[in-house]
């Protein structure tokens, strides 16, 4: 994988670990799923990246989640015939270049800035109420 392609709004496959699973003591994601790269921050030991999960399961109304429009699903290389949501009230963090979970595959696509950046700004304003699951040791 060209790690430079892991940028804000790109969509990759990743073994996302849900907060509820981590809370039960699980340490591995149950399956690879599409995730959206939220923020990538430079660090000495490798860039820290935030991943938001994409799911087909309609989230509860109390969750901070957004349904993905058809055009954005196509841009991101996702199934345009399925209803999909991005979950923003929980996220995984990992280290690019030092992760045991990132596979050598290119992104499936990316969301447009017009769609994703306002959502990212909203996440930042709500950051303290979101649940982080750290995937690096």
Residue pairs with C-beta under 8 A, 6 or more apart in sequence:
1 102
1 103
1 104
1 105
1 106
2 106
3 47
3 96
3 97
3 102
5 106
5 107
6 12
6 37
6 40
6 49
6 96
6 102
6 107
7 37
7 40
7 110
8 37
8 38
8 39
8 40
8 116
8 117
8 120
9 36
9 37
9 110
9 111
9 112
9 113
9 116
9 117
9 120
10 36
10 37
10 107
10 109
10 110
11 34
11 35
11 36
11 37
11 54
11 76
11 77
11 78
11 107
11 108
11 109
11 110
11 111
12 34
12 35
12 37
12 102
12 105
12 107
12 108
13 32
13 33
13 34
13 35
13 103
13 105
13 108
14 29
14 32
14 33
14 34
14 35
14 51
14 92
14 94
14 101
14 102
14 103
15 28
15 29
15 30
15 31
15 32
15 33
15 101
16 29
16 32
16 33
16 35
16 51
16 53
16 92
17 26
17 27
17 28
17 29
17 92
17 133
17 135
18 29
18 53
18 90
18 133
19 90
19 131
19 133
21 29
21 30
22 133
29 101
32 103
33 53
33 54
33 55
34 53
34 54
34 76
34 78
34 108
35 51
35 52
35 53
35 54
35 92
36 51
36 52
36 54
36 76
36 86
36 111
36 116
37 49
37 50
37 51
38 49
38 50
38 51
38 52
38 91
38 120
38 123
39 49
39 50
39 120
40 47
40 48
40 49
40 50
40 96
41 47
41 48
41 49
43 95
45 95
45 98
46 95
46 96
46 97
46 98
46 99
47 95
47 96
47 97
48 93
48 94
48 95
48 96
49 93
49 94
49 95
49 96
50 91
50 92
50 93
51 91
51 92
51 93
51 94
52 86
52 87
52 88
52 91
52 123
53 86
53 87
53 90
53 91
53 92
54 68
54 78
54 84
54 85
54 86
54 87
55 84
55 85
55 87
56 82
56 83
56 84
56 85
57 85
58 83
58 85
59 65
59 85
59 87
63 87
63 89
64 87
64 88
64 89
64 122
64 123
64 126
64 130
65 85
65 86
65 87
65 88
65 89
66 85
66 86
66 88
66 119
67 83
67 84
67 85
68 76
68 78
68 84
68 85
68 86
68 111
69 115
70 80
72 111
72 112
72 115
73 79
73 80
73 82
73 84
74 80
74 109
75 109
75 110
75 111
75 112
76 108
76 109
76 110
76 111
77 107
77 108
77 109
78 84
78 108
78 109
86 119
88 119
88 122
88 123
88 126
88 130
89 126
89 129
89 130
89 131
90 130
90 131
90 132
90 133
91 130
91 131
91 132
91 133
92 132
92 133
92 134
92 135
93 132
93 133
93 134
93 135
93 136
94 101
94 102
94 135
94 136
95 136
96 102
98 136
99 135
99 136
101 135
123 130
